Amino acid sequence: MKPFEIRAPRSDELRRLAQLKIDWAGLDPRPGKGAEWAYADELSAWMDRMGDRMLCRVAVMGDVLVGMGWLVVFERVPDFGDRRRKTGDLQSVYVTPGKRGHGIGLALVEALCAEADRRGVARLTVHASTPAIELYEAAGFRTGATLLDRSNPEPPEG
């Protein structure tokens, strides 16, 4: 039996999930509790608005959340032969530093990929940090010569 479980987060875990997302962002200084709670409320509202276009999985050891991963699914422009094309993007996959190296990150990615497959998502993308590339390659991702990205040179404020 694995020492961790991969599952959907429960509603009583949304504050801890928000804390993991803040940890993932590496904010310095870390926001105060009031700001964290406000963010948790906004994250919960976003999850509700997204409905089945979003999937979150958490890694749990005992009753402690030690990791998270997100899948955002969107429809692409219909093709003649495939009128309900879906694409997914893995986002904010994170395992707390003390729990890395035990297969938790790979288990999160594999769980999200399995759900994408179940939903008929034909293509998944991920913007990986350099240290995480090996993890995604182990889950079947490959670098594509034709996938480009563009960042807004002047991101919107706040």
N, C-alpha and C positions, 0 to 999 in steps of 0.2 A: 504494500500500500504506500502511495506517495505521501510525503510529509506535508503536502499542500493540496488544496482543492481549487479548481478553476470553475467559476460560476458567475451568474449575473449578480450585481450588487443588490442588496436589500435596501428598502427605503430608509431603514434606520442607520445605514452606513454612508449616506450621502455626504455628511460632513467629513468623514474620514476620506472618502473618495476625493472630495475637493482638496483636502490636505495633500493627498498624493499628487494631484494635478499641480498644486503649488510647488511641491518638492520637485516634480519633473521640470518645472520652469526655472528652478534654481534662483528664485527671487532673493535678492540681498539689498536691503534688509527684508526679512520675512514680514508679511503683513500682520497686523494685530488680530486678535480673536474676532473682533467686530467685523473687520474687513473679510476675514476668512468665512464667517457665517453668512455675510451678505453674498459672497462669491458662491458659497454652497447653494444658497437659494436660487441664484441666477443659473447655476449649472443644472440644478434640478428642473427649473422651468424650461431650459433649453432641451433637456432630455425629453420632457413631456411634449414640447413642440415638434421635435424631430420624430417621435413615434418610432415606427419600424424602419425608418431611414437611418437609424443609429443603433448601434449595439455596443454595449460595454461589457467587458468581462473583468473580473477581479481574481487575484490569487489570494487565498486565505490560508493562514497557518494557525490552527486552533480557532480563535475568534478574532485574529488580527489580520487586517488587510495589508499585504506586503507587495502587491503589484496590481497593475491595471493595464488595459489595452482597449482601444476604441476602433470601431469600424463604422465609417460613414458611407452609405450607399446612395448613389444617385443614378437617375436614368440619363442615358445618352440620346442623342438625336437618333430617331428610328432609321434603320436601314430597310430596304425593300424586303429582304429576307429575314430580318430580325427586328421586329418592331418594338420590342421591349428590352432593348440593350441596357444592361446595368454595369456600372463600374463601382468599385469600392476603393476606399482609401483607408489604410491603417494609420492610426494617429496615436500619439502620446502613450506608446508602450513604455512602461516604466516598472522597475523592480527596485525596492529599497536597497541601498548599497550593501547592507549586511546580509542580504538574502540572495545576492547575485551568485552565479556560478553553480546553481543547483537545478537548472533546467526550467525554472519558473517562466522566464521570458519566452523561451521556445514554446512552452505549453500554452501560454497566453496567445501567441501568434498562431499556433496550430489550431486552437479553439476558434479564433476569429476566422481563419481561413476555412475551416470546416463549415462554419455557419454561412460564410459567403458562398461556398460550393452548394450548400443546401438550398440557398435562395436563388441560385442560378446566376450569380455574379460572374461574368465571363473574365473580367480583368481586375486585378488588385494592384494598387500602387502603394508605395511607402516612401517617405522622405526620411532616410536613415542617417543617423550620425555615423561618422567613420567607425567608431568602435562597435556599432551595432550591425554593420554590414554582414559580418560572418553569421550572426544570428538569423538574419532574414534569408541569407543564402541557404542555411541549413533547413529552412522552412520551404524552400523551393523558389524563392525569388531570384531573378537574374537581372543584371544591369542591361537596360535596353539602349541601343544606339539611337533610337528615334524618339525617345521620350525626353522632351525638353521641359524646362520650367522657366517662368519669368516672375521675378519679384517686383512689386510696385516700387519704383524709386522714391516715391513720396507716400508712405503709408498713411492712412487716415488717422487722425488723432482720436485718442480715448475710446 
